């Protein structure tokens, strides 16, 4: 592709996980890239705490689930390349996940998914029903005495992941700038406020922001699976903390304010995972996550704005989708190759 102003091939606006990952994919292919974010890297929802890279259930297969599976399987190599380039750990670890089963109906459903997981995931990962005693003292409370264990789920420390991408880009001569003129093709990965602006420009709501709150506990669980119980993510990180999240709030006044909902998260976590009872709360966090109207990531050309592209709306699954989104958007930006799956296109949210 022809270079733009000052020899820049791609301008990436937004230094969250989508923007940074796409910038890295482009740089790896030899493109000259500039990254622009007036608030700095990881300043939005990508600077959160939780980092649960969890798959959709292995049934009712569709393009979104297939895309996510590809991305989760790419993640190990993707983050290893980032860490090798910049020398900063992203906190990635594919340690799996445990989910308690409440009753006979839930157990039967989970056993059925053992079969579909073998069909859909192949030899890449397993989904199996196990005795809770097999998980040791880290096991969550399970009324049935049984758990689902999958080996596809991974953890990610969001802030460290953003720092690792920044370091990798810096090693290739790309710094995150507070401002710069557009040059080359322009990729907008500007989070929930970007969705608001896009809605204003297009004259219709294509997405919104959903506030979430989470907490971080001082508790070194070791290299154990994360837990998903009663809608609660419990994610042990390599730095001796456990992240608990998260809430979902459509209506809010202060995007960064925390409240009593964080106390509720701590109380629910102690009930679900007794090992966490009494653990010290070391941080409370709140931020707004971009949610496209289609609920899938919004990828592709900006309608009516030649040379401009969008990667936004990775609601709750941005880090899990990041490696594949980076690949697909680099294909589009650098080679004009459109491999965006059904349901992910910008027009799907119009």
N, C-alpha and C positions, 0 to 999 in steps of 0.2 A: 504494500500500500504506500501511497505517496505521503511523505511527512508534511506536517503542518508548520505553523509558525515556530521559529527557533528550533526546527528539527524535531519537534515533538510529534509522535505518532498518536498518542492517546492521552487525554486528560481525564483523570478520574476525580470526580467530585464526591467526597464522602470517604472518610477513613475508618469506617466500621469494618466488620468481617467481610462483607461482600466487596466493598471497594478495595480493601487491601489485598484480598485474595485474587481478585481479577487483575489488579495491578501486578501482582507477583507472577501470575500466569502469563501475562503479556511480556513482562521483562524476561522471563525464562525463554520466550520465543524470539528474543532479540529486539523487541520493540522499545522505542524511547518513550518513557512514561513520566508524567508528572501527576502527583497526588495532591489534592487541595482540600483542606478542611479548616475553616476558621476556628473551630473549637478543639482541634487536635485529634489524634488517633484514639479510637475507642471511647470517645466522649459521650456517645449515646448508649443505646441498649447493649451494644457490643462490649461495653465496659462493665457488665454485670458480674455476678458471682457464680451462677449455677453450673452451666456448661454440661447439660445432659444431652449427649448425642445418641438419641434413642430411636429405634426403628418403629414404623407403623406395624400393626399386627399383621402377621402373614396370612392374609385372606382378602377376598374381594379385590384382587390385584388391579392396578390402574397405572397410568403413566407417572403419576406423582410418586407412588410407592416404589416403582421401578427406578426412577431417577434418584430417589433418596437412598435406595439400596446401593446403587452404583457409587454414590458419593461416600457413603459410610465405608465401603470397601476400598475406596481410594484414599481414605483419610490417613492411614498409617504412613504410606509413601509420601503423601502431600506434606504432612507436618514434619516428617523426617528431612525432607529437602529444605524446608523453611529453617529448621533448627541448624542444619549443617551449614547453610549459607550465612546465617546471622549470629550463630553461637548462643542463642537464647532459647531456653526450653519453653514450649507451648503448654506443657502440662497435660499432653495427650496420653491416654492410656485406654486400651480396649480391654476392660476388665469385666464387662458384662453387667447384667442387671437382675435383681430379684423382685418379684411381685407376689404378695400374699394372695391366696385364693380364699374367698369368704365362705363358699358353700358348695354343695354337690353340683349345682348348675354351672358355677364358675369352673370347677374342676373338669367337668365334661367338655366345656368349651375349650379350655386350655389343652386338653388331650387331643382334641380335634385339630388344634393349631400345631401340635407336634408334627402331624402328617403334612399339613400345608406348608409348614416351614421347610420340611425336607424337599418338597416339590419346588418351592419358590426361591429358597436361599441356597439350595444345593449343598455342596460340601463347605460352603463359606462360613456357616455359623449354624448353631442349633438353638432350638426352643424346646425346652423339656420341663416336665413336671417332676419336682423332687421333694423329698421330705424336708421340712424346715430344719430338722436337726442336722442335716448335711451342711447347712450354712454356718453352723457354729454360733458363737455369741453375737455375731453381727446380724443374725437373722431377724427380720421384722416379725411382728406378731401376726399370726395367721390362724383364723378361727378353724380352718379345715386341717391345719397341721401340714399343709402343702404349699409349695411356692412354684412359680414359674421362674426358671432360670434361662436367660438367653445369653449367647456369647457374641452377639453383634453390637450391643450397646457399648459406647465408649464415653469417657469423661474428657472434658476440656476445661481448662482454666481460662475463661474468656479474656481477662485482662492480659494474662501472660501470652495468650495466643496473638492478641493484637500487637503486643510488644515484640514478639518473635517475628511477625510479619514486617513490622517497622524496621527491625534490625536487619532482616534479610534484604529488604529493599535498599536500606542505607548502604549495605555492602556492595550493592550494584549501582550506587550513586544516585539513588532516588530518595529524596527527603519529603516528608509531609509538610506542605507549605500552607500558611494561613490564607493566602490569596495568590492568584495568578490568572492571567488572561487565558481564555479557552484556546486550545491549539490542537490540531488533528481531530480525531473523533473524540467526542465527549461522552463519558459514561457518568450517569447520575445515580449514585448510591447513597442518597441523602436521608434515609430513614423516614420516620413518621412525618416530619415537617416537609420532607420532599413529597410525600403522598398528598399532604394538604395543598401544596403548591401545584402539583399536577392536577388535582381535582379542580382547583380554581381556574387553571389555564384551559382545561378541557370542558369546563362547565358542568361537570357531573362528579359525584363521589366515586373515586376509584380505590380508596383505601382510607384508613384512619390509624390512630394510635391507641394502643391499649396499655395502660400503666400496669406495671408489675412491681411487687415488693419481695425482697428476699433477705435472708440473714446468713451470716457466716459464724460458725461455732469453732472454738478452739478444741479440737478433738482429733487425735491422730489415729485413724481407723486402720491405717496400713493399706496394702494393695488388695482391697476388697471390692466387690461389685457395688454399684449404686443401687438404690432402692426406689421403687415407685409404689406408693401405697396411698389409697384414698385421695388421689389427685395431687399428692405431695411428692416432689422430687427431693431425694436425699443423696447428695453427691460428695463422696470423700475425695479430697484432692491430695496431691503429692506433697503439699507444703504443710501438712499437719492440720488442715482445717476441713470442715464439712459444711457444704453449702445447702441451704434449705430454701426451696421456693416452689411455686411462687403464686402470688395473687393475680387476679385479672380485673381491672377496673376500666370500664368504658368512659365513665364520667369522673373527672378530677380537676382540681384547681391548681395544684402545685405538682408538676411532674416529678420533682425530686424529693418530695416530702414523705417521710415514713410515719406510721401511726401504730395503733394497737393491733393492726393486722399482723405485724411482725411478731408480737407476743403470741398471737394465735398460732403462727407457723411453728414457733419454738415448742409450744405446748403439744401440738399435734405430732411433731417429730418425736418427742419423748414418748408419746403413747405408741406410736407406730414402731419405733426402734428403741427399746428400753436402754440400750447401751449409751444413748445420748442424754439420758436424764441427768440434769445438773451441769451439763457442759456450758462453758462460758460463752456468751454472745460477744463477739469481737467487732462486728460491723452489721449495720442495717443499711440496706440499699433500696433505692427506688429509681425507676426509669421507665421510659415509654418505648414499647416495641411496635414496629411498623406492621400493620396487618392489611394486606391487599384485600380487595372485595372478594376475590376468588378464593382466599385463604392460602393459595399456593404462592410461591415467589412470582413476582411480576418482572418478566424479562423480555427484552427486545427493543426495537426502534421506538423512539418518541414520536407519536403520531403528528404529522405535519411539521416536524422540526428536523430537517435533513442533517445528518451527521451527528445527531444526538441519540443516546441510548439510555435505557433504564434497567437497573437491577435493584429491586426493592421488595419489601413485603415479606421477608423471610420470617414470619411470625412464629416464634418459639423454636424454629428449626434452622435458623440461619447458619450456625456453626456446623451442623450436620450436613447441610446442603452446600456449604462453602466450596469444597474442592470441585464438585461437579458444576456448580454455577460458574466458577472461575474458568473451567475448561470450555464450557459452552459459550460464554460471553467473549472469551479470547478468540474462539473460532469466528464469531460474528464480527467482532471489531477488527481483527487483523486480516481475515481471509474472506469475509463476506459469507461464510458458511453458516447456514441457519439450521441448528439441530435442537432448537427449543421445543420441548414436548408439548403436546396438547394440554391445555389447562394452565400453562405457565406464561402464555403470551400476554403482552400488555393489553391487547384487544379483548382478552377473556375477562378483564376487569371493567371493561367499558359498558 
